[in-house]
Amino acid sequence: MFMYYIVSEGLVKQEFIDTRTEGYEDFKKELLSVDVAEMEKVTGVDRELVRKAAIAYASSPAAMSFHGLGVTEHYQGTFTVMQIADIAMMTGNIGRRGVGVNALRGQNNAGRRRHGLPAAPGRRLLRGGRPELQQAVRRILRRARAERRGQEDPADV
């Protein structure tokens, strides 16, 4: 669903696709044939939440993803990592500073550090250390919770 919405919302970085990928038109055609309603039903994941997440990721000037052994050691791990890389390429989030696909593998949890981060980095580090980002994250989470409960966001009332 995530890639479907990046394409259907017009958020693909076409210059990146044209200059650095092959076979995109066939990929796009197959992607747009996906039955999103069926995917929502099978996965139990609200497609509107996926759409919002896809828009947020694809609209960011710089986005990166991190995945751990749960992804890479899954029986479909190779395919999943390829899909994560496809998302990064579709949005031009490969080959620039502050972007990319990052695997947390090997000894990233050895000792008191996790992939170069303190063992307990805290909210400030995880949310970029910027108050406006923290407020935006809180607002998005609050609205998503209210939507799930069929209520209005208290801040919008």
N, C-alpha and C positions, 0 to 999 in steps of 0.2 A: 504494500500500500504506500509506503514511504516514497519509493521511486515514482510510482504512479502519480502521486500528487506533485512531485517536483516537476514532472513533465506537464501534467494537465494545468498546473498553475502558471506555466510559462517561466519557470525559474532555472531552466537549464542554461549553463554558460556556453552558448553556442560556439563562441570563438575557441574555447578550450577544446570542445568536442571536435570541431572542424580541423584543428591543427595538431591534435595529440591523441586521437582515438581512431579506431576503424570499426566499421559495421554498426554504427549507431542507429541508422534508419531502421534496420531489421530489428534491433534491440527495442527501439521505441515502439515499433508496430506491435511487437509481442507484448510489451509492457502495457500498452493502452488497451489490449484485449482482455486484461485481467478483470474479473468480476469482483469489484471491491465489496459489494454487499455480501457476496458469498465468503470472501476473506474475513470480513467482520464477524460473520456468523460462526465460521469455523474457529477463528482465533479467540473470539470473545473480547477483542480490542475495539473500542469505539473508533470508527473511521474518522470522525471529526477531530478527535485528539491526535490521531496520526497525521491528519492533514495540517493541523496547527504546528505540530512538531516539525514536519517536513518544511513548511514555510519558514519557520524560525531558523532552521539549520541552513536552508538554501539562501535565505536573505542575509545571513551574516557575512560581513566582509572577510572574515577568517574563521573557519570552523575546523575542529579536529575531533576525531573519535578515538576512543580507547577500548580495547577489548582484552579479556583475560582468557585463561585456559578453558573456562566453560564454553567459550565460543570455539576456540581452535581444536579442542579435543572432542567436540561433539561429532557424531557420525557424519554430519553434514557440514563440518567445520570449514573445510576448504571452500565449499560453495558459499557459505555464509561470509567468509572473509572476502571472497570475490565480490559479493553483493555490497559489502561495506566499501570496498575500493571503488565499485561502480558509482555509488552515491557520491563519494568524494570527487570522482572525475566529472560526473554530471554537473557538479556545482563549482568546479574549478578549484577544489580544495586539496590539490596535490602540487608539490613543487614550489611552494612559497613559504616564507617564514610564518610560523604560527598556524599552519594547517597540516593536515595529513591523517593517515590511518596508523594508529600506534598499538602494537601488541604488547601487553604486559606479560612477559613470559620469563621463563628461567628462574633466576634467583632474585626476582624483583621484591620478594618479601623477606630476604635474608637479613638477619640482624634487626635493627630498629628502623630500617628504611624501606620504603616501598617505591621502587622505580625512581629513585632519586628524591622522593618526598619524605618528610618526616612521618613516623608511624601514625601519628594522629594530627593530620594537617589542619583540621578545624574548618569551620565555615568560611572564614576569611579567604583562605587559599583556594578552597574548592569553588568558590563563587567569584573568583577574580579579585577579591579584596576591595571591590568598589561598591559603596553604599547604593548607588543607583541600580547596579546589577542585582544586588540582594533584594532591593524593593521590587524590581521587575519580576524576579523569580518568585517571590512571595505572592505577588499579584496573580501571576499565571497559575500557580498552584492553588490559591484560594478560589479562583474562578473555576478551575477544573473540578475541584471538590464540590463547589456549589452546583455546577452543571450536572455532575453525577447524581447528586441528591435531588435534582429537579428544582432547585432554588435559584433565586437571583443572588449575584455577588453582593454582599452587604455594602461594599464600597460603591456600587452602582445605584443603590437605592436612595 
